[in-house]
Amino acid sequence: MHTLNILTHIAAGCAALGLGLFPLLTAKGSRWHRFTGWLFVIAGSFVLGCAVIGVTFYPQPAPLIMATLSASYQFIGGLRALKRLNTIDTLMALAMLGACVWLALNMHNANRSWPPVIGYSILGFLSTIALYDLSRSLWRATWTRIRHIDHGLKMTGAYFAMASAGLGNLWPAGQPWSQLAPSLIGLVVMVLLLAVHLSEKRETKVVP
């Protein structure tokens, strides 16, 4: 059963990483973006479902659990950003902060493949996102206008979190950079996408 879960996880992961490039590179809101985006969601759901099964029923180091939580939280949060805020979003953020605290206290079970430095870096990033999510109710009207940015950045983060976990597991000889590099590239891509979006928005405003 564990072997089947791993094989399904790897196959779905390869599909998700391939499919995820299309919504990243296509025009946002276009028919092709939405179609390939939903294909990515389907593949990503299998990836994260298998990952959750793996960390739930088979002992795993805390940093790997953090990587799974990071991808899952951003993935679900990116989809929920398409909807209006409600109590579920607040409960999710609080649960994630609680999980971060618990995993921080259990980081001693890290190993050479998933050292504490990886776990703490993911923990800091994920805690920041959860705190940001908690703050959204304080500026709900503004967030509603920019929630498409929230959606895009979180789905991008989920994509590169999957890449980080996958490459880190499949290329242990390259650790820690096989885990860190996809995350760093993801941060750069997120900043670039945000910069391009803001630039296009400014240009649209100045067009007579």
N, C-alpha and C positions, 0 to 999 in steps of 0.2 A: 504493500500500500504506500509506504514511504517513497519507494522508487518510482511508482506511478505518479505520485504527487510532484516529485522532482522533475520528471520528464515533461509532465504537463506544464509545470512552471517555466521550464526552459523554452519549450516550444511556443507558449503564449508570450513569453518575454521577447523572443526574437520577432514574433509577429507584431507585438506592440511597438517595439523600437523601430521597426520598418514602417509601419503604418503611421506612427506618431510624427514622422518627418513631414508628411503631407499637410496636416493642419498647421504645422509650424511655418511652412513655407508658402502656403497658398493665401489668397486674399481673405482677410477675416470677415466672416459673415456670408461668404459666397456659398453656393450650393455644394461645390467640391470640398470646401472647408468643413461644412457641417457633415457631409457624408463620410469623409475620411475620419473626421473627429469622432463620430459615433462608432466607426469600426475600431478606432483606437480605444474607445471606452470599453467595448466588448472584450477586446484582447486584454486590456489592462485589468479588467475585472477578474479575469481568469488568473492573471499574474498575481495580483494582490490576494485573491482568495486562496490560492495555493500557498502563498507566503504566510498568510495568517494561520493556515492549517499547520504549516511547518513549525512556526514558532510557538504554537499553542500546544501541540501534542509531542513535540520533540525538543529536548533542551537545546537552547541556542544562546550564544553570548549576547550580553546586553547591547553592544553596539550594533549587531545585526538586527536586533529587535527594534532599535531606534531607527535604522534605515528603513525597515518595513513600515513603521509608524509614520515616518516622514513622507514616504511615497503615498501611503494610504490616505493620510490626512489631507495632503495637498490635492490628491486625486478627487476625493469626495468634496473637499472644499471648493475646488474649481468648478465642479458640476453644480453645487449648491449656490454658487455665486450667480448663476443664471436665474435664480429665484429670489424672492424678497426675504429679508432677514426675519427669523422667528426664534422661538425658544430653543429649537433643536440646535441651531448654530451656536448659541451660548453654551448649551450643555456639552456639545462636542469640544469646544475650546477649553472648557473647564476640565473635562475628562482628559484631554491631551496634556494639559499642564500637570494634572495629577499623575499621569503616566510618566511624564518627564522626571518628576520628583522621585518616583519609585525606582525608575531605571538609573537615575543618578546615584541612588543609594546602593544599587546592585551592580555598579560598573566593575566591581572587582572580579566578576566572572568573565571578563574579556579574555581573548586569546591572541596568539600571534597574528592570525588572519584578520581579526577584528579587534585591534588594540583600543584602549580607553580614549586615545586622542581622537579617533574617528567618532566614537560614541559621544564625547563631549562637544565636538564641533557640530554634529547633527543636532544634539540636544539644544545648544544655544540657538541655532537657526530655527528649529521647530518651536521652541518656546517663544521666540520673537513673533512668529506667525500667529501662534495661538493668542498672544497678548494683543496683537493687532486685530484679530478677529473679535476679541472681547470688546475692543474699543469702538467697533463700528456702530453700535447702537447709540453712541454719543454724537455721531455725525451721520445719522441714517440718510438724511436727504441728499447730502453730498455723495455718500457712498453709492446710493442708488443710481446716480448719474454716471459713476465711473466703474460700476460693477463688471462691465465687460473687460476692463483692465485687470481687475481682480481675478476674473475667470482665466484670462490668457496667461497671466504670470503664474498662477497656481498650477495650471495644466502643464506649463513648461517646466516648472519645478518638479512636478510628479514624473514627467518624462525623464529628466536627468537623474532623479533619485533612483528610478528603475535602472537606468544605465549604470549608475554608480554601484548599486548592489549587485547587478549582474556581472559587470566586469571584475569587480572585486572578488567575487566567488569563482569565476571561471579562469581568472589569471592571478592566482595567489602569489606567483613569483614577482609580480609587479607591484605588490602592496608596499606601502600604503597609497602610492600614486595611482594605482589602478582603481582605487576607490575615490580618492580626492579629486583627480583630474576631471571626471565627468561632472562632479558637483561644481567645481570652479568654472568649467566651461558653461555650465548651466546658469550660473550667476551672471557671467558676462553676457550671455544671450538674453537673459531677462532684462538686464540694464539696456542693452541695445534695442530690444523690442519696445521698451518703454520710451526710450529717447526718440525712436522713429515715430511712434504714435504721437507723442507730444509735438514733434516737429510738424507732422502732417496736420495736426489740429490747428497749430498756429498759422500755417499757410492757408488753411481753409478759411480762417477768420479774416485774413487780410485780403482775400479775393473779393473784388467789388461785385 
